[in-house]
Amino acid sequence: MKSSDKMSPQEWRASLGLAGIFALRMLGMFIILPVFALYAVGLPGGQDATLVGLALGAYGLTQAILQIPLGWLSDRVGRKPVIMGGLVVFALGSFIAASANSIEGVILGRIVQGSGAISAAVIALTADLTREQHRTKAMALIGITIGITFSLSMILAPLLEPVIGVPGIFTMTGLLALSAIAVVQWVIPQPSVDIHAKVSAAQFAQVLRHPELLRLNWGIFVLHALLMGIFVVVPQALVKAGLLQADHWKLYLPVMGGSFVLMIPAVAIAHGKWRKAVFLASVAVLLLSTGLLWLGLGSVMGIAAALTVFFVAFNVLEASLPSLVTTVAPAQAKGTASGVYSSIQFLGAFTGATLAGIISKYWGPDSVPVFCASIAALWLVVAWPMQVNKAS
């Protein structure tokens, strides 16, 4: 086997380190989901469901707003300074939320947490530190962190809350963020490419008009809209089907584990001439999973089967999309393109959850998989003529 066929030690070190930092960002968003609503009831103002929702969603809102400017900034001043600065801001927000004695204080903390919007810079730095033939593998490590972190959050939060409380969970995420700064400084290699070039307004406009980037941005919007939309109805459906809430982790763990194993062959061949075929097949599998969910929403086994199929496709696409973005983006605007991509990702999550909630309320939970299938089918149509050639 040629040395170029294997990831170098530096590529492995960079990929694993950056995947860990990306996982930390996801942990900050997910880990309070299973426990926050009950905790909020004991806070002044916490009986207002609107404020509780705002406390949960504020993180994603500021993430979406700031990904583009911070991705652009990483093109100008470098990836590492932006990532380390974002970790400091995230930690500050965690400590504010931990010390808050009202729901408004938690909202402020979540806003500050989300202001540490480092996803675009992390994706761009991953692209800087890996060769093109290994970029999908590196992005796969980052993509896998979403599923793993989501699963761990569902399991760890109920176990940690009785011991350290929700303020302790916020404090823990803040301390982890500060410790991650050392990883960025001393574990992640310094990129050898020149990333300090200024991005002109014309280049920024080129990113926003680029037809292939538009296809990919629509893809990440749909992917995370589906993720959030599905989990608006799945927990309640599991309880209705007879699985106690305390036992949901027993379903999520094998589903995630099985989907990771099943996605390995697809990720292994998702490059070169097979890249587009694997991508389109994954979107088709995603569409299939929404149909399976519609059919199986009334049974635990049906939901488990649908989620397994969903996360096989989700993991492949989560790995492929950022790799494709950094491949087709203009050479000196990877951070800007990644910022747009990351912002749309968070907007997709917000939109998917909001629309799924409205649809479930007025037309019933069974209508949510139909909504998910419709936007997945539209994605397949949009993605079909895609080109995956490297940008000149």
VOGU-3710 file (C-alpha; in Angstrom, 3 decimals, decimal comma):
1> mkssdkmspq> 0,000/0,000/0,000  1,347/3,416/-0,966  1,984/5,917/1,812  -0,477/8,266/0,102  -3,201/5,641/0,597  -2,948/6,019/4,370  -3,523/9,022/6,586  -0,268/10,342/7,998  0,319/10,549/11,760  -0,126/14,322/11,496
11> ewraslglag> -3,444/13,905/9,700  -4,660/11,454/12,342  -3,563/13,773/15,160  -5,267/16,762/13,574  -8,448/14,853/12,728  -8,867/13,304/16,172  -8,074/16,544/17,995  -10,432/18,644/15,894  -13,179/16,011/16,118  -12,887/16,232/19,910
21> ifalrmlgmf> -13,218/20,010/19,827  -16,213/19,737/17,504  -17,762/17,202/19,900  -17,395/19,690/22,740  -19,388/22,258/20,793  -22,154/19,720/20,196  -22,059/18,694/23,870  -22,792/22,274/24,880  -25,940/22,229/22,756  -27,235/18,734/23,526
31> iilpvfalya> -26,380/17,853/27,117  -28,979/20,053/28,824  -31,857/18,922/26,598  -33,005/15,973/28,765  -32,840/17,877/32,089  -33,248/21,606/31,535  -37,047/21,906/31,405  -37,465/20,393/34,882  -34,607/22,506/36,256  -36,059/25,693/34,769
41> vglpggqdat> -39,314/25,298/36,712  -37,405/26,153/39,891  -36,004/29,402/38,445  -37,790/32,764/38,487  -39,499/33,014/35,119  -38,908/29,337/34,394  -42,626/28,560/34,319  -42,877/30,462/31,026  -42,474/27,829/28,311  -41,521/30,509/25,787
51> lvglalgayg> -38,537/31,574/27,894  -37,531/27,943/28,443  -37,599/27,418/24,677  -35,590/30,580/24,156  -32,994/29,363/26,655  -32,632/26,138/24,691  -32,625/27,780/21,264  -30,531/30,884/21,940  -27,315/28,882/21,583  -28,185/27,837/18,038
61> ltqailqipl> -29,358/31,305/17,075  -26,082/33,042/17,906  -24,168/30,148/16,357  -26,037/30,690/13,101  -25,473/34,452/13,139  -21,736/34,323/13,874  -20,492/31,346/11,844  -20,078/33,412/8,677  -18,156/36,361/10,183  -15,936/34,085/12,286
71> gwlsdrvgrk> -15,289/31,780/9,327  -14,334/34,846/7,301  -12,136/36,043/10,166  -10,311/32,701/10,222  -9,394/33,261/6,559  -7,772/36,547/7,553  -6,088/35,984/10,937  -5,744/32,203/11,029  -7,789/29,261/12,235  -6,229/28,669/15,643
81> pvimgglvvf> -6,728/32,182/17,092  -10,411/32,087/16,119  -10,913/28,597/17,575  -9,174/29,408/20,859  -11,034/32,697/21,191  -14,319/30,909/20,550  -13,548/28,361/23,262  -12,925/31,158/25,756  -16,260/32,766/24,856  -18,038/29,398/25,101
91> algsfiaasa> -16,536/28,826/28,568  -17,587/32,302/29,695  -21,151/31,629/28,601  -21,141/28,289/30,424  -20,065/29,955/33,664  -22,715/32,681/33,263  -25,409/30,029/32,799  -24,080/28,034/35,761  -24,268/31,034/38,103  -27,625/32,330/36,840
101> nsiegvilgr> -30,459/32,572/39,347  -33,177/33,340/36,813  -34,265/32,056/33,420  -33,125/35,349/31,882  -29,638/34,749/33,260  -29,530/31,316/31,641  -30,680/32,844/28,346  -27,809/35,322/28,549  -25,368/32,491/29,231  -26,657/30,491/26,275
111> ivqgsgaisa> -26,366/33,523/23,997  -22,743/33,974/25,044  -22,077/30,234/24,691  -23,331/30,281/21,121  -21,197/33,320/20,338  -18,176/31,009/20,436  -19,078/29,885/16,923  -16,033/27,874/15,903  -17,514/25,213/13,633  -16,530/26,950/10,393
121> avialtadlt> -12,955/27,478/11,537  -12,685/23,849/12,726  -13,949/22,513/9,390  -11,617/24,806/7,442  -8,626/23,836/9,621  -9,424/20,164/9,066  -9,308/20,809/5,325  -6,013/22,695/5,713  -4,393/19,778/7,566  -5,562/16,843/5,436
131> reqhrtkama> -4,934/15,808/1,849  -7,961/15,712/-0,447  -8,004/11,900/-0,707  -8,282/11,643/3,092  -10,548/14,595/3,751  -13,753/12,566/3,813  -12,238/10,253/6,428  -11,245/13,244/8,543  -14,677/14,806/8,159  -16,204/11,419/9,035
141> ligitigitf> -14,564/11,617/12,440  -16,162/15,029/12,930  -19,507/13,800/11,622  -19,487/10,791/13,923  -19,103/13,086/16,919  -22,632/14,408/16,371  -24,209/10,989/16,772  -21,923/9,950/19,611  -22,336/13,234/21,477  -26,095/13,175/21,035
151> slsmilapll> -26,269/9,636/22,402  -23,922/10,364/25,294  -25,871/13,498/26,151  -29,105/11,540/26,415  -27,377/9,055/28,750  -25,032/11,259/30,778  -27,293/14,209/31,563  -29,833/12,226/33,635  -26,939/10,542/35,460  -25,021/13,757/36,162
161> epvigvpgif> -27,968/15,938/37,179  -28,660/14,276/40,568  -24,938/14,504/41,416  -23,855/17,980/40,260  -27,108/19,571/39,114  -27,664/21,567/35,933  -25,339/24,378/37,132  -22,655/21,742/37,599  -23,233/20,487/34,061  -22,797/24,030/32,717
171> tmtgllalsa> -19,616/24,426/34,788  -18,290/21,110/33,502  -18,744/22,148/29,859  -16,976/25,451/30,597  -13,986/23,692/32,144  -13,824/21,258/29,221  -13,770/24,208/26,820  -10,826/25,776/28,627  -8,943/22,474/28,617  -9,558/22,191/24,865
181> iavvqwvipq> -7,499/25,354/24,315  -4,405/23,359/25,264  -5,350/20,754/22,644  -5,586/23,448/19,962  -2,261/24,985/20,961  -0,117/21,878/21,469  -1,847/18,896/19,842  -3,292/20,288/16,607  -0,517/20,858/14,011  0,049/24,295/12,578
191> psvdihakvs> -1,172/24,425/8,952  1,569/24,965/6,417  -0,678/26,675/3,860  -1,097/30,424/3,765  -4,563/31,141/5,187  -4,044/34,801/5,927  -5,155/36,085/2,547  -7,878/38,690/2,626  -11,263/37,771/1,222  -12,701/40,484/-0,997
201> aaqfaqvlrh> -16,372/41,356/-1,280  -16,320/39,804/-4,746  -15,009/36,524/-3,341  -17,661/36,562/-0,626  -20,345/37,124/-3,242  -18,853/34,271/-5,253  -19,320/31,945/-2,270  -22,962/33,011/-1,921  -23,661/32,554/-5,661  -21,663/29,368/-6,229
211> pellrlnwgi> -24,160/26,805/-7,621  -22,490/23,749/-6,069  -22,148/25,443/-2,688  -25,837/26,343/-2,881  -26,688/22,674/-3,426  -24,499/21,626/-0,497  -25,883/24,347/1,761  -29,422/23,246/0,977  -28,289/19,725/1,828  -26,986/20,576/5,297
221> fvlhallmgi> -30,125/22,642/5,943  -32,324/19,636/5,139  -30,118/17,155/6,988  -30,316/19,019/10,299  -33,958/19,968/9,791  -34,648/16,234/9,514  -32,574/15,453/12,608  -34,403/17,959/14,792  -37,794/17,298/13,215  -37,579/13,570/13,838
231> fvvvpqalvk> -36,671/14,062/17,486  -39,659/16,325/18,031  -41,911/13,245/17,669  -39,732/10,180/18,356  -39,423/10,491/22,173  -43,170/10,831/22,632  -43,797/8,020/20,131  -41,467/5,716/22,057  -43,297/6,407/25,310  -46,652/5,858/23,596
241> agllqadhwk> -45,321/2,586/22,168  -44,444/1,370/25,673  -40,775/2,293/26,186  -40,296/4,234/29,415  -38,413/7,516/29,085  -35,717/6,276/31,470  -35,056/3,391/29,064  -34,705/5,413/25,849  -30,915/5,233/26,049  -31,239/1,462/25,652
251> lylpvmggsf> -32,637/2,070/22,166  -30,368/4,950/21,132  -27,146/3,147/22,024  -27,568/0,114/19,699  -29,099/2,300/16,992  -26,071/4,605/16,972  -23,595/1,744/17,264  -25,205/-0,233/14,460  -25,429/2,772/12,160  -21,756/3,628/12,659
261> vlmipavaia> -20,723/0,105/11,686  -22,982/0,097/8,638  -21,726/3,478/7,393  -18,053/2,435/7,304  -18,125/0,822/3,825  -19,828/3,865/2,310  -17,343/6,314/3,832  -14,434/4,093/2,738  -15,387/4,422/-0,945  -16,862/7,945/-0,864
271> hgkwrkavfl> -14,080/9,545/-2,887  -12,940/9,747/-6,480  -15,374/8,414/-9,060  -17,653/6,949/-6,362  -18,109/10,165/-4,408  -21,236/11,403/-6,188  -22,842/7,955/-6,365  -22,381/7,363/-2,627  -23,685/10,835/-1,850  -26,857/10,473/-3,927
281> asvavlllst> -27,446/6,947/-2,621  -27,187/8,280/0,933  -29,798/10,961/0,249  -32,049/8,243/-1,188  -31,518/6,101/1,941  -32,372/9,141/4,054  -35,635/9,464/2,124  -36,282/5,756/2,701  -35,801/6,178/6,455  -38,549/8,821/6,622
291> gllwlglgsv> -40,941/6,380/4,972  -39,942/3,667/7,430  -40,534/6,071/10,303  -44,012/6,903/9,002  -44,826/3,187/8,811  -43,217/2,260/12,138  -44,047/5,227/14,357  -46,412/3,124/16,431  -43,894/0,475/17,524  -40,546/0,481/19,298
301> mgiaaaltvf> -38,990/-1,913/16,772  -40,314/0,111/13,848  -38,840/3,303/15,245  -35,525/1,549/15,973  -35,318/0,245/12,402  -36,135/3,654/10,920  -33,588/5,430/13,133  -30,872/2,915/12,270  -31,415/3,482/8,542  -31,632/7,231/9,115
311> fvafnvleas> -28,340/7,442/11,001  -26,475/5,300/8,465  -27,312/7,913/5,825  -26,954/10,815/8,248  -23,413/9,789/9,244  -22,280/9,389/5,637  -23,764/12,738/4,611  -22,514/14,534/7,713  -19,029/13,366/6,763  -19,370/14,082/3,037
321> lpslvttvap> -20,956/17,534/3,059  -18,158/19,538/4,759  -15,565/17,700/2,680  -17,384/18,680/-0,510  -17,745/22,280/0,675  -14,006/22,644/1,216  -13,335/20,915/-2,124  -15,494/23,116/-4,347  -15,101/26,401/-2,446  -12,757/29,105/-3,802
331> aqakgtasgv> -9,239/28,370/-2,590  -8,822/31,462/-0,417  -12,355/31,454/0,999  -12,690/28,053/2,633  -13,400/29,618/5,999  -16,047/31,910/4,537  -17,696/29,040/2,674  -17,572/26,899/5,809  -19,105/29,762/7,790  -22,061/29,988/5,418
341> yssiqflgaf> -22,410/26,217/5,577  -22,339/26,115/9,382  -24,832/28,978/9,705  -27,276/27,230/7,413  -26,767/24,020/9,384  -27,973/25,745/12,563  -30,803/27,466/10,708  -31,869/24,046/9,444  -31,943/22,697/12,988  -34,006/25,654/14,196
351> tgatlagiis> -36,397/25,510/11,243  -36,835/21,737/11,382  -37,679/21,724/15,078  -40,052/24,677/14,749  -41,949/23,382/11,718  -42,120/19,845/13,107  -43,622/21,199/16,314  -46,246/23,175/14,404  -47,052/20,251/12,098  -47,313/17,819/15,002
361> kywgpdsvpv> -49,579/20,197/16,924  -52,059/20,862/14,118  -51,875/17,708/11,967  -50,566/15,076/14,360  -47,174/13,343/14,873  -47,762/11,041/11,881  -47,552/14,098/9,614  -43,972/14,910/10,630  -42,381/11,977/8,732  -44,392/13,070/5,674
371> fcasiaalwl> -42,943/16,582/5,980  -39,462/15,080/6,405  -39,927/12,874/3,352  -40,999/15,852/1,228  -37,894/17,921/1,952  -35,636/14,842/1,619  -37,158/14,154/-1,814  -36,582/17,788/-2,811  -32,956/17,458/-1,700  -32,511/14,425/-3,960
381> vvawpmqvnk> -33,832/16,432/-6,913  -31,565/19,405/-6,116  -28,493/17,211/-5,581  -28,908/15,015/-8,652  -27,021/17,271/-11,149  -24,276/18,157/-8,648  -20,638/18,438/-9,730  -17,890/17,516/-7,257  -14,814/18,726/-9,120  -12,247/20,688/-7,165
391> as> -12,499/24,451/-7,460  -9,929/26,126/-9,632
//
